[in-house]
Structures are given as C-alpha cells and as structure tokens.
Amino acid sequence: MSPSYDPTRPEVRRDPYPHFRELRRDAPVHFVPSTGFYAVARMTDVREVLRDTEAFSSRAMRFTRSNGRPQGTNLGVDLPPQEIARLLAELPFPVLEMATARSVIYVDPPQHNELRATVNRGFTPRRIAALEPRVREIARACIADVRAKGELDLIRDLAIPLPVTVIAELLGVDPERRTDFKRWSDAIVATAGDGNSGRSSTPFAGPFIELMNYLAQAIEARRRAPRDDVISTLVRAEGGEAALGPAEVAVFTLLLLVAGNETTTNLLGNALLALTANPDQLARVEREPRLVPALVEEALRYDPPAQALYRETTREVEIAGTKLPAGAIVVPLLASANRDEDAFPHAERFDVDRDRPNHVAFGLGVHFCLGAALARLEARVALEELFTLRGLQRREGTEPERIDSFMLRGLRSLPLVFDS
C-alpha cells in the first residue's frame, strides 16, 4: 500500500504528523507523484542531506513555489502573464539581476561561505544580545494593551507585532512603514511559500513591486548617509570581497523580512497551541518561568515553524537504500525528523522537561538559520511576558485557523482568555 503522505491534500497540511510517522516506518525516502520530489523522513537521513552540500545543492530553495524547479518565471514563482509584464515594467532593479541575485538560502559553498560571512555582520551575537531590553519593552507593551480585557488573540496581539517591530527596527525601516512591511511579507509568503505547483490566487506583483521600490530608495539613502542598521551593513558590503549588488541587498532584506516575521510568529502560535492542549505543561511553565527556554526548544522540536526544505541532487546518490538520480528534488522533512522515535524517546509527547533536544528546526550545517538566535530571544521574552497573565487557556468554542502551507506551519489566530 502506497504511503498517504501528499502535501497537496488539505488533510495532510492540517495534520502531517500521522503521515510523517507512516513515512518513517514504511517509506523513509518516498517519491511524491503530485509534487515530483522525494520526501526524506528519518532524522539520520535528514541530517545527511543537510550536511552534504556537495551532493545536495540548495539551489532548489530559489523555487519553493514550484517544488524546487524553475517554472513560469525565474523569480521562483509561477505568475499569470499580466503579473510577469508588470514586474518587467515596474521593478526598480533589472529582472535579470533579481533572478540571478545570490542569497545565503540558495547558494552553495564555497560561494555561500563568503556571502554568509558578509551578512553575518548584521547578526553578531553581541548585536542580538543587545536587543533584549527593546524586545522586552515591545512585548510588555503588547501585554499591557490586553491585560484589562481578560482575553487576547495571541497572533494578532503579540506574535505578529513583536517580530514585525523588531525586524523593522533592526533593518532600519521607518516606523510609519511597519504595517506595510507586514502586508508585503504576508502577500509574498502566501504566493511563494506554499509549495503548490498551481498558480496562487494571491496577488504577488503589486506587493513585491511596492517592497522593492521601498528597498531601492532605502539602499540609496543608506549609501548617502549610513545608519546603525542591517541595511547599512549590507550596503557597506557592496564593495567588499563578496560584494553585494543593489538587487542582492534587496533580496537579502526580503529574506530577513519574511523569515524574521514568520518564524517567530509561527513559533509562538505553535508553542501556545501545544501548551493549551497539554494543561499540565502550561501549569509547569506558569509556576516555573525558568523553564521557558526549555519550552522554546521543545516547541521548536514538537511543531517547528519551518517544516521542510528543498535540495537538488548534483549526482546519483543513495539514501536509506533508495537510489536517486542526479537532478532529483529532495525534501528533508524537518518536522518529521523532529518526531523520530529513534532520536527522541516518546517523540509524540510534548514535554518541557525533555533534555535539550538536538532538533533540526533551524536546519543544520552551513545553512543553519541565520536568525535562530533572534527567534529564540524573541520567543523567550514574549513567553516570559505572556506568562505574567494568569490562568491562560483557549477561548471555549474556538478552533485555531492554520496558514495554508506545507513548508511553513503556523496559525492565523489563537484566541486565549485569562484570569488576570
């Protein structure tokens, strides 16, 4: 009997974990006909794919919308002709430069190493650690706004405004444009990140052009008058050893915008959903705030915000006894690996007392998530401030609404009530 895993099916997107369990047991490397990729389900094999950058290229990450292969436009999205025409006419950067721009997410070593060293300057440990007082100030303001109401929507009231404000300030975005930044991020994620091969109904060209025009102006302004922000750091790298062109600065800023927003938003939503489904665990962390860092790691393991990545084989390879040809698209299922019983005893149980798990929620190796430290900081501080509200629980009669994606896993809303 063929495995039931097919990420185009709505029921699989809603709850992929039973299907991951079936894959790990019966088909650890499984060809999915509807998408044309090979899903890799077990921790050992996922780690092998992520570590071996010579055999498994990250170039497939450029084309997440079309399951790792170029389709429609070389921008990585499949667009109607009128949107392609609009992009060609209105983008502030030449389309060829946008299509060939390097990004840490989809270039391989040794080029990746030079590029990563350049962009790391904006995310040094000292810079991230120095953000904690401001992150806490923002989180406290979010909680203060709802404290007297006895209820909140976790996503709307905390999980969205906190990371949007932080990443906007880190990049140097003007305060009056932060609402626009979230709107642009949502539109781009909806179009480029759902892993369907069909065309999205979400307009893409308009928000993308607006964002690129804003970034083109910001890049030029930083070139004339640098500030202490990440865009200025990237602009200064334009003339360096791994010189970034203006389009590459814009593409990397786009990556930070989307990843910086979505990762923390999804992590917080998934963490609270798991806690409210496990009231004993919620009671533990409410009583013992010192457990919050462990809670963050368990939430990352149990229901990670990024569920999968794309890789392309550069030669014939063998994984778990299955031979794959050169040019095959391989999808290491991070979320499945994080529920592998061989890696984590009682893996299906949400347990904040679990020994610090060696999960792959942020990837592994040279492509380990650049923003992992920032996401961990934001999530820890947000949860510490949230737990100053006592008696948190799901609002009765509500069902959380999930974003429609197999690569990303998060919530659109999570109504909660509390005592004080």
Contacts in CASP RR format, 6 or more apart in sequence:
PFRMAT RR
TARGET T0000
AUTHOR 0000-0000-0000
METHOD contacts of the structure
MODEL  1
MSPSYDPTRPEVRRDPYPHFRELRRDAPVHFVPSTGFYAVARMTDVREVL
RDTEAFSSRAMRFTRSNGRPQGTNLGVDLPPQEIARLLAELPFPVLEMAT
ARSVIYVDPPQHNELRATVNRGFTPRRIAALEPRVREIARACIADVRAKG
ELDLIRDLAIPLPVTVIAELLGVDPERRTDFKRWSDAIVATAGDGNSGRS
STPFAGPFIELMNYLAQAIEARRRAPRDDVISTLVRAEGGEAALGPAEVA
VFTLLLLVAGNETTTNLLGNALLALTANPDQLARVEREPRLVPALVEEAL
RYDPPAQALYRETTREVEIAGTKLPAGAIVVPLLASANRDEDAFPHAERF
DVDRDRPNHVAFGLGVHFCLGAALARLEARVALEELFTLRGLQRREGTEP
ERIDSFMLRGLRSLPLVFDS
3 19 0 8 1.000
3 22 0 8 1.000
3 23 0 8 1.000
3 26 0 8 1.000
3 27 0 8 1.000
3 30 0 8 1.000
4 12 0 8 1.000
4 19 0 8 1.000
4 22 0 8 1.000
5 12 0 8 1.000
5 16 0 8 1.000
5 19 0 8 1.000
5 20 0 8 1.000
5 22 0 8 1.000
5 23 0 8 1.000
5 30 0 8 1.000
5 32 0 8 1.000
5 39 0 8 1.000
6 12 0 8 1.000
6 32 0 8 1.000
6 34 0 8 1.000
6 35 0 8 1.000
7 13 0 8 1.000
7 16 0 8 1.000
7 32 0 8 1.000
7 34 0 8 1.000
7 35 0 8 1.000
7 195 0 8 1.000
7 406 0 8 1.000
8 34 0 8 1.000
8 35 0 8 1.000
8 196 0 8 1.000
8 406 0 8 1.000
12 19 0 8 1.000
12 406 0 8 1.000
13 402 0 8 1.000
13 404 0 8 1.000
13 405 0 8 1.000
13 406 0 8 1.000
14 402 0 8 1.000
16 307 0 8 1.000
16 335 0 8 1.000
16 336 0 8 1.000
16 406 0 8 1.000
17 335 0 8 1.000
17 336 0 8 1.000
17 339 0 8 1.000
17 348 0 8 1.000
20 41 0 8 1.000
20 333 0 8 1.000
20 335 0 8 1.000
20 336 0 8 1.000
20 339 0 8 1.000
21 339 0 8 1.000
21 348 0 8 1.000
23 30 0 8 1.000
23 39 0 8 1.000
23 41 0 8 1.000
23 333 0 8 1.000
23 336 0 8 1.000
24 41 0 8 1.000
24 42 0 8 1.000
24 336 0 8 1.000
24 339 0 8 1.000
24 340 0 8 1.000
24 341 0 8 1.000
27 41 0 8 1.000
28 40 0 8 1.000
28 41 0 8 1.000
28 42 0 8 1.000
28 45 0 8 1.000
28 319 0 8 1.000
28 320 0 8 1.000
28 322 0 8 1.000
29 38 0 8 1.000
29 39 0 8 1.000
29 40 0 8 1.000
29 41 0 8 1.000
29 45 0 8 1.000
29 319 0 8 1.000
29 320 0 8 1.000
29 321 0 8 1.000
29 322 0 8 1.000
29 324 0 8 1.000
30 38 0 8 1.000
30 39 0 8 1.000
30 41 0 8 1.000
31 37 0 8 1.000
31 38 0 8 1.000
31 39 0 8 1.000
32 38 0 8 1.000
32 39 0 8 1.000
35 67 0 8 1.000
35 195 0 8 1.000
35 197 0 8 1.000
36 67 0 8 1.000
36 329 0 8 1.000
37 67 0 8 1.000
37 68 0 8 1.000
37 310 0 8 1.000
37 328 0 8 1.000
37 329 0 8 1.000
37 330 0 8 1.000
37 331 0 8 1.000
38 319 0 8 1.000
38 322 0 8 1.000
38 324 0 8 1.000
38 328 0 8 1.000
38 329 0 8 1.000
38 330 0 8 1.000
38 331 0 8 1.000
39 308 0 8 1.000
39 331 0 8 1.000
39 333 0 8 1.000
40 46 0 8 1.000
40 49 0 8 1.000
40 319 0 8 1.000
40 320 0 8 1.000
40 330 0 8 1.000
40 331 0 8 1.000
40 332 0 8 1.000
40 333 0 8 1.000
41 333 0 8 1.000
41 336 0 8 1.000
41 337 0 8 1.000
41 340 0 8 1.000
42 320 0 8 1.000
42 336 0 8 1.000
42 337 0 8 1.000
42 340 0 8 1.000
42 342 0 8 1.000
43 337 0 8 1.000
43 338 0 8 1.000
43 340 0 8 1.000
43 342 0 8 1.000
43 343 0 8 1.000
43 360 0 8 1.000
44 342 0 8 1.000
45 319 0 8 1.000
45 320 0 8 1.000
45 332 0 8 1.000
46 332 0 8 1.000
46 333 0 8 1.000
46 334 0 8 1.000
46 336 0 8 1.000
46 337 0 8 1.000
46 360 0 8 1.000
47 337 0 8 1.000
47 360 0 8 1.000
47 364 0 8 1.000
48 319 0 8 1.000
49 56 0 8 1.000
49 311 0 8 1.000
49 319 0 8 1.000
49 330 0 8 1.000
49 332 0 8 1.000
50 56 0 8 1.000
50 309 0 8 1.000
50 332 0 8 1.000
50 360 0 8 1.000
50 363 0 8 1.000
50 364 0 8 1.000
50 365 0 8 1.000
50 367 0 8 1.000
51 364 0 8 1.000
51 365 0 8 1.000
53 108 0 8 1.000
53 109 0 8 1.000
53 112 0 8 1.000
53 366 0 8 1.000
53 367 0 8 1.000
54 108 0 8 1.000
54 314 0 8 1.000
55 313 0 8 1.000
55 314 0 8 1.000
55 315 0 8 1.000
55 317 0 8 1.000
56 311 0 8 1.000
56 312 0 8 1.000
56 313 0 8 1.000
56 314 0 8 1.000
56 317 0 8 1.000
56 330 0 8 1.000
57 108 0 8 1.000
57 311 0 8 1.000
57 312 0 8 1.000
57 313 0 8 1.000
57 314 0 8 1.000
58 105 0 8 1.000
58 106 0 8 1.000
58 107 0 8 1.000
58 108 0 8 1.000
58 112 0 8 1.000
58 309 0 8 1.000
58 310 0 8 1.000
58 311 0 8 1.000
58 367 0 8 1.000
59 106 0 8 1.000
59 107 0 8 1.000
59 108 0 8 1.000
59 312 0 8 1.000
60 68 0 8 1.000
60 69 0 8 1.000
60 106 0 8 1.000
60 310 0 8 1.000
60 311 0 8 1.000
60 312 0 8 1.000
60 329 0 8 1.000
61 68 0 8 1.000
61 105 0 8 1.000
61 106 0 8 1.000
61 309 0 8 1.000
61 310 0 8 1.000
61 311 0 8 1.000
62 68 0 8 1.000
62 70 0 8 1.000
62 76 0 8 1.000
62 103 0 8 1.000
62 106 0 8 1.000
63 69 0 8 1.000
63 70 0 8 1.000
63 71 0 8 1.000
63 76 0 8 1.000
63 310 0 8 1.000
64 76 0 8 1.000
64 192 0 8 1.000
64 193 0 8 1.000
64 195 0 8 1.000
64 310 0 8 1.000
64 407 0 8 1.000
65 71 0 8 1.000
65 76 0 8 1.000
65 77 0 8 1.000
65 78 0 8 1.000
65 191 0 8 1.000
65 192 0 8 1.000
65 193 0 8 1.000
65 194 0 8 1.000
65 195 0 8 1.000
65 196 0 8 1.000
65 200 0 8 1.000
66 72 0 8 1.000
66 76 0 8 1.000
66 77 0 8 1.000
66 78 0 8 1.000
66 195 0 8 1.000
66 197 0 8 1.000
67 195 0 8 1.000
67 197 0 8 1.000
67 310 0 8 1.000
67 329 0 8 1.000
68 310 0 8 1.000
68 312 0 8 1.000
68 329 0 8 1.000
69 329 0 8 1.000
70 76 0 8 1.000
71 78 0 8 1.000
71 197 0 8 1.000
72 78 0 8 1.000
72 79 0 8 1.000
72 84 0 8 1.000
73 79 0 8 1.000
73 84 0 8 1.000
73 87 0 8 1.000
73 99 0 8 1.000
74 99 0 8 1.000
74 100 0 8 1.000
75 87 0 8 1.000
75 95 0 8 1.000
75 98 0 8 1.000
75 99 0 8 1.000
76 192 0 8 1.000
77 191 0 8 1.000
77 192 0 8 1.000
77 200 0 8 1.000
77 204 0 8 1.000
78 197 0 8 1.000
78 198 0 8 1.000
78 199 0 8 1.000
78 200 0 8 1.000
79 87 0 8 1.000
79 199 0 8 1.000
79 204 0 8 1.000
79 205 0 8 1.000
80 199 0 8 1.000
83 203 0 8 1.000
83 204 0 8 1.000
83 205 0 8 1.000
84 205 0 8 1.000
86 205 0 8 1.000
86 206 0 8 1.000
86 209 0 8 1.000
87 95 0 8 1.000
87 205 0 8 1.000
87 208 0 8 1.000
87 209 0 8 1.000
88 95 0 8 1.000
90 205 0 8 1.000
90 209 0 8 1.000
90 213 0 8 1.000
91 98 0 8 1.000
91 209 0 8 1.000
91 212 0 8 1.000
92 212 0 8 1.000
92 213 0 8 1.000
92 216 0 8 1.000
93 212 0 8 1.000
93 216 0 8 1.000
93 246 0 8 1.000
93 247 0 8 1.000
93 250 0 8 1.000
94 247 0 8 1.000
97 245 0 8 1.000
97 246 0 8 1.000
97 247 0 8 1.000
98 212 0 8 1.000
98 247 0 8 1.000
98 250 0 8 1.000
98 251 0 8 1.000
101 245 0 8 1.000
101 247 0 8 1.000
101 248 0 8 1.000
101 250 0 8 1.000
101 251 0 8 1.000
102 111 0 8 1.000
102 115 0 8 1.000
102 244 0 8 1.000
102 248 0 8 1.000
102 251 0 8 1.000
103 115 0 8 1.000
103 248 0 8 1.000
103 251 0 8 1.000
103 252 0 8 1.000
103 255 0 8 1.000
104 112 0 8 1.000
104 115 0 8 1.000
104 116 0 8 1.000
104 119 0 8 1.000
104 252 0 8 1.000
104 255 0 8 1.000
104 367 0 8 1.000
104 370 0 8 1.000
105 255 0 8 1.000
105 367 0 8 1.000
107 115 0 8 1.000
109 366 0 8 1.000
111 242 0 8 1.000
112 366 0 8 1.000
112 367 0 8 1.000
113 366 0 8 1.000
114 241 0 8 1.000
114 242 0 8 1.000
115 242 0 8 1.000
115 244 0 8 1.000
116 366 0 8 1.000
116 370 0 8 1.000
117 242 0 8 1.000
118 234 0 8 1.000
118 237 0 8 1.000
118 240 0 8 1.000
118 241 0 8 1.000
118 242 0 8 1.000
118 244 0 8 1.000
119 234 0 8 1.000
119 237 0 8 1.000
119 252 0 8 1.000
119 370 0 8 1.000
120 370 0 8 1.000
121 233 0 8 1.000
121 237 0 8 1.000
122 230 0 8 1.000
122 233 0 8 1.000
122 234 0 8 1.000
123 230 0 8 1.000
123 370 0 8 1.000
123 371 0 8 1.000
123 373 0 8 1.000
123 374 0 8 1.000
125 373 0 8 1.000
128 373 0 8 1.000
128 374 0 8 1.000
128 377 0 8 1.000
129 377 0 8 1.000
131 166 0 8 1.000
131 170 0 8 1.000
131 374 0 8 1.000
131 377 0 8 1.000
132 377 0 8 1.000
132 381 0 8 1.000
134 166 0 8 1.000
134 169 0 8 1.000
135 162 0 8 1.000
135 166 0 8 1.000
135 377 0 8 1.000
135 378 0 8 1.000
135 381 0 8 1.000
135 382 0 8 1.000
136 381 0 8 1.000
136 384 0 8 1.000
136 385 0 8 1.000
138 161 0 8 1.000
138 162 0 8 1.000
138 165 0 8 1.000
138 166 0 8 1.000
139 158 0 8 1.000
139 162 0 8 1.000
139 381 0 8 1.000
139 382 0 8 1.000
139 384 0 8 1.000
139 385 0 8 1.000
139 386 0 8 1.000
140 385 0 8 1.000
142 157 0 8 1.000
142 158 0 8 1.000
142 161 0 8 1.000
142 162 0 8 1.000
142 385 0 8 1.000
143 158 0 8 1.000
143 385 0 8 1.000
143 386 0 8 1.000
143 388 0 8 1.000
143 389 0 8 1.000
145 157 0 8 1.000
146 152 0 8 1.000
146 157 0 8 1.000
147 389 0 8 1.000
150 389 0 8 1.000
150 417 0 8 1.000
150 418 0 8 1.000
150 419 0 8 1.000
150 420 0 8 1.000
151 395 0 8 1.000
151 415 0 8 1.000
151 416 0 8 1.000
151 417 0 8 1.000
151 418 0 8 1.000
152 158 0 8 1.000
152 415 0 8 1.000
152 416 0 8 1.000
152 418 0 8 1.000
153 413 0 8 1.000
153 414 0 8 1.000
153 415 0 8 1.000
153 416 0 8 1.000
154 268 0 8 1.000
154 269 0 8 1.000
154 272 0 8 1.000
154 386 0 8 1.000
154 411 0 8 1.000
154 413 0 8 1.000
154 414 0 8 1.000
154 415 0 8 1.000
154 416 0 8 1.000
155 265 0 8 1.000
155 268 0 8 1.000
155 269 0 8 1.000
155 411 0 8 1.000
155 412 0 8 1.000
155 413 0 8 1.000
155 414 0 8 1.000
156 413 0 8 1.000
158 268 0 8 1.000
158 382 0 8 1.000
158 386 0 8 1.000
159 264 0 8 1.000
159 265 0 8 1.000
159 268 0 8 1.000
159 269 0 8 1.000
159 382 0 8 1.000
159 414 0 8 1.000
160 182 0 8 1.000
160 261 0 8 1.000
160 265 0 8 1.000
162 264 0 8 1.000
162 268 0 8 1.000
162 378 0 8 1.000
162 382 0 8 1.000
163 260 0 8 1.000
163 261 0 8 1.000
163 263 0 8 1.000
163 264 0 8 1.000
163 265 0 8 1.000
163 378 0 8 1.000
164 178 0 8 1.000
164 181 0 8 1.000
164 182 0 8 1.000
164 185 0 8 1.000
164 261 0 8 1.000
165 178 0 8 1.000
166 374 0 8 1.000
166 378 0 8 1.000
167 181 0 8 1.000
167 256 0 8 1.000
167 257 0 8 1.000
167 260 0 8 1.000
167 261 0 8 1.000
168 175 0 8 1.000
168 177 0 8 1.000
168 178 0 8 1.000
168 181 0 8 1.000
169 229 0 8 1.000
170 229 0 8 1.000
170 230 0 8 1.000
170 256 0 8 1.000
170 374 0 8 1.000
171 229 0 8 1.000
171 230 0 8 1.000
171 231 0 8 1.000
171 253 0 8 1.000
171 256 0 8 1.000
171 257 0 8 1.000
172 218 0 8 1.000
172 227 0 8 1.000
172 229 0 8 1.000
172 230 0 8 1.000
172 231 0 8 1.000
173 181 0 8 1.000
173 218 0 8 1.000
177 214 0 8 1.000
180 210 0 8 1.000
180 214 0 8 1.000
181 211 0 8 1.000
181 257 0 8 1.000
181 261 0 8 1.000
182 261 0 8 1.000
183 207 0 8 1.000
184 207 0 8 1.000
184 208 0 8 1.000
184 210 0 8 1.000
184 211 0 8 1.000
184 257 0 8 1.000
185 257 0 8 1.000
185 258 0 8 1.000
185 261 0 8 1.000
185 262 0 8 1.000
187 202 0 8 1.000
187 203 0 8 1.000
187 204 0 8 1.000
187 206 0 8 1.000
187 207 0 8 1.000
187 208 0 8 1.000
188 204 0 8 1.000
188 207 0 8 1.000
188 208 0 8 1.000
188 211 0 8 1.000
188 254 0 8 1.000
188 258 0 8 1.000
189 258 0 8 1.000
189 262 0 8 1.000
189 403 0 8 1.000
189 405 0 8 1.000
189 408 0 8 1.000
190 200 0 8 1.000
190 202 0 8 1.000
191 200 0 8 1.000
191 202 0 8 1.000
191 203 0 8 1.000
191 204 0 8 1.000
192 204 0 8 1.000
193 405 0 8 1.000
193 407 0 8 1.000
193 408 0 8 1.000
194 200 0 8 1.000
194 404 0 8 1.000
194 405 0 8 1.000
194 406 0 8 1.000
194 407 0 8 1.000
194 408 0 8 1.000
195 405 0 8 1.000
195 406 0 8 1.000
195 407 0 8 1.000
211 254 0 8 1.000
211 257 0 8 1.000
212 250 0 8 1.000
215 231 0 8 1.000
215 249 0 8 1.000
215 250 0 8 1.000
215 253 0 8 1.000
215 254 0 8 1.000
216 246 0 8 1.000
216 250 0 8 1.000
218 231 0 8 1.000
219 231 0 8 1.000
219 235 0 8 1.000
219 246 0 8 1.000
219 249 0 8 1.000
219 250 0 8 1.000
222 229 0 8 1.000
222 231 0 8 1.000
222 232 0 8 1.000
222 235 0 8 1.000
223 235 0 8 1.000
223 238 0 8 1.000
226 232 0 8 1.000
226 235 0 8 1.000
226 236 0 8 1.000
230 253 0 8 1.000
230 256 0 8 1.000
231 249 0 8 1.000
231 253 0 8 1.000
234 244 0 8 1.000
234 249 0 8 1.000
234 252 0 8 1.000
234 253 0 8 1.000
235 249 0 8 1.000
237 243 0 8 1.000
237 244 0 8 1.000
237 249 0 8 1.000
238 244 0 8 1.000
238 245 0 8 1.000
238 246 0 8 1.000
238 249 0 8 1.000
244 252 0 8 1.000
259 369 0 8 1.000
259 370 0 8 1.000
259 371 0 8 1.000
260 371 0 8 1.000
260 374 0 8 1.000
260 375 0 8 1.000
262 305 0 8 1.000
262 408 0 8 1.000
263 305 0 8 1.000
263 306 0 8 1.000
263 369 0 8 1.000
263 371 0 8 1.000
263 375 0 8 1.000
264 305 0 8 1.000
264 374 0 8 1.000
264 375 0 8 1.000
264 378 0 8 1.000
264 379 0 8 1.000
264 382 0 8 1.000
265 305 0 8 1.000
265 410 0 8 1.000
266 305 0 8 1.000
266 306 0 8 1.000
266 403 0 8 1.000
266 408 0 8 1.000
266 409 0 8 1.000
266 410 0 8 1.000
266 411 0 8 1.000
267 296 0 8 1.000
267 299 0 8 1.000
267 300 0 8 1.000
267 304 0 8 1.000
267 305 0 8 1.000
267 375 0 8 1.000
267 379 0 8 1.000
268 379 0 8 1.000
268 382 0 8 1.000
268 383 0 8 1.000
269 410 0 8 1.000
269 411 0 8 1.000
269 414 0 8 1.000
270 299 0 8 1.000
270 302 0 8 1.000
270 303 0 8 1.000
270 304 0 8 1.000
270 305 0 8 1.000
270 409 0 8 1.000
270 410 0 8 1.000
270 411 0 8 1.000
271 295 0 8 1.000
271 296 0 8 1.000
271 299 0 8 1.000
271 303 0 8 1.000
271 379 0 8 1.000
271 383 0 8 1.000
272 386 0 8 1.000
272 392 0 8 1.000
272 414 0 8 1.000
272 416 0 8 1.000
273 303 0 8 1.000
273 400 0 8 1.000
273 411 0 8 1.000
273 414 0 8 1.000
274 281 0 8 1.000
274 299 0 8 1.000
274 302 0 8 1.000
274 303 0 8 1.000
274 350 0 8 1.000
275 281 0 8 1.000
275 282 0 8 1.000
275 285 0 8 1.000
275 295 0 8 1.000
275 350 0 8 1.000
275 392 0 8 1.000
276 282 0 8 1.000
276 392 0 8 1.000
276 393 0 8 1.000
276 394 0 8 1.000
276 416 0 8 1.000
277 350 0 8 1.000
278 350 0 8 1.000
279 393 0 8 1.000
281 295 0 8 1.000
281 350 0 8 1.000
281 351 0 8 1.000
281 352 0 8 1.000
282 392 0 8 1.000
282 393 0 8 1.000
284 291 0 8 1.000
284 352 0 8 1.000
284 353 0 8 1.000
285 291 0 8 1.000
285 292 0 8 1.000
285 295 0 8 1.000
285 352 0 8 1.000
285 383 0 8 1.000
285 387 0 8 1.000
286 387 0 8 1.000
286 390 0 8 1.000
286 391 0 8 1.000
286 392 0 8 1.000
289 384 0 8 1.000
289 387 0 8 1.000
291 352 0 8 1.000
291 353 0 8 1.000
292 380 0 8 1.000
292 383 0 8 1.000
292 384 0 8 1.000
292 387 0 8 1.000
293 376 0 8 1.000
293 380 0 8 1.000
294 352 0 8 1.000
294 353 0 8 1.000
294 354 0 8 1.000
294 356 0 8 1.000
295 352 0 8 1.000
295 383 0 8 1.000
296 376 0 8 1.000
296 379 0 8 1.000
296 380 0 8 1.000
296 383 0 8 1.000
297 354 0 8 1.000
297 356 0 8 1.000
297 357 0 8 1.000
297 359 0 8 1.000
298 350 0 8 1.000
298 351 0 8 1.000
298 352 0 8 1.000
298 354 0 8 1.000
298 357 0 8 1.000
299 379 0 8 1.000
300 338 0 8 1.000
300 359 0 8 1.000
300 361 0 8 1.000
300 362 0 8 1.000
301 338 0 8 1.000
301 344 0 8 1.000
301 354 0 8 1.000
301 357 0 8 1.000
301 359 0 8 1.000
301 361 0 8 1.000
302 338 0 8 1.000
302 339 0 8 1.000
302 350 0 8 1.000
303 335 0 8 1.000
303 409 0 8 1.000
304 334 0 8 1.000
304 335 0 8 1.000
304 338 0 8 1.000
304 359 0 8 1.000
304 361 0 8 1.000
304 409 0 8 1.000
305 361 0 8 1.000
305 408 0 8 1.000
305 409 0 8 1.000
305 410 0 8 1.000
306 334 0 8 1.000
306 361 0 8 1.000
306 362 0 8 1.000
306 369 0 8 1.000
306 407 0 8 1.000
306 408 0 8 1.000
306 409 0 8 1.000
307 333 0 8 1.000
307 334 0 8 1.000
307 335 0 8 1.000
307 406 0 8 1.000
307 407 0 8 1.000
307 408 0 8 1.000
307 409 0 8 1.000
308 331 0 8 1.000
308 332 0 8 1.000
308 333 0 8 1.000
308 334 0 8 1.000
308 335 0 8 1.000
308 406 0 8 1.000
308 407 0 8 1.000
309 331 0 8 1.000
309 332 0 8 1.000
309 334 0 8 1.000
309 363 0 8 1.000
309 407 0 8 1.000
310 329 0 8 1.000
310 330 0 8 1.000
310 331 0 8 1.000
311 329 0 8 1.000
311 330 0 8 1.000
311 331 0 8 1.000
311 332 0 8 1.000
312 327 0 8 1.000
312 328 0 8 1.000
312 329 0 8 1.000
312 330 0 8 1.000
313 324 0 8 1.000
313 325 0 8 1.000
313 326 0 8 1.000
313 327 0 8 1.000
313 328 0 8 1.000
313 330 0 8 1.000
314 326 0 8 1.000
314 327 0 8 1.000
315 326 0 8 1.000
316 323 0 8 1.000
316 324 0 8 1.000
316 325 0 8 1.000
316 326 0 8 1.000
317 323 0 8 1.000
317 324 0 8 1.000
318 324 0 8 1.000
319 330 0 8 1.000
324 330 0 8 1.000
332 360 0 8 1.000
334 360 0 8 1.000
334 361 0 8 1.000
334 363 0 8 1.000
335 409 0 8 1.000
337 343 0 8 1.000
337 359 0 8 1.000
337 360 0 8 1.000
338 344 0 8 1.000
338 347 0 8 1.000
338 357 0 8 1.000
338 359 0 8 1.000
338 360 0 8 1.000
338 361 0 8 1.000
339 347 0 8 1.000
339 348 0 8 1.000
340 347 0 8 1.000
341 347 0 8 1.000
343 358 0 8 1.000
344 354 0 8 1.000
344 357 0 8 1.000
362 368 0 8 1.000
362 369 0 8 1.000
362 371 0 8 1.000
362 372 0 8 1.000
362 375 0 8 1.000
363 369 0 8 1.000
369 375 0 8 1.000
386 392 0 8 1.000
389 418 0 8 1.000
389 419 0 8 1.000
389 420 0 8 1.000
390 418 0 8 1.000
390 419 0 8 1.000
390 420 0 8 1.000
391 418 0 8 1.000
391 419 0 8 1.000
391 420 0 8 1.000
392 416 0 8 1.000
392 417 0 8 1.000
392 418 0 8 1.000
393 416 0 8 1.000
393 417 0 8 1.000
393 418 0 8 1.000
394 414 0 8 1.000
394 415 0 8 1.000
394 416 0 8 1.000
394 417 0 8 1.000
395 415 0 8 1.000
395 416 0 8 1.000
395 417 0 8 1.000
398 415 0 8 1.000
400 411 0 8 1.000
400 412 0 8 1.000
400 413 0 8 1.000
400 414 0 8 1.000
401 411 0 8 1.000
401 412 0 8 1.000
401 413 0 8 1.000
402 409 0 8 1.000
402 410 0 8 1.000
402 411 0 8 1.000
402 412 0 8 1.000
403 409 0 8 1.000
403 410 0 8 1.000
403 411 0 8 1.000
403 412 0 8 1.000
END
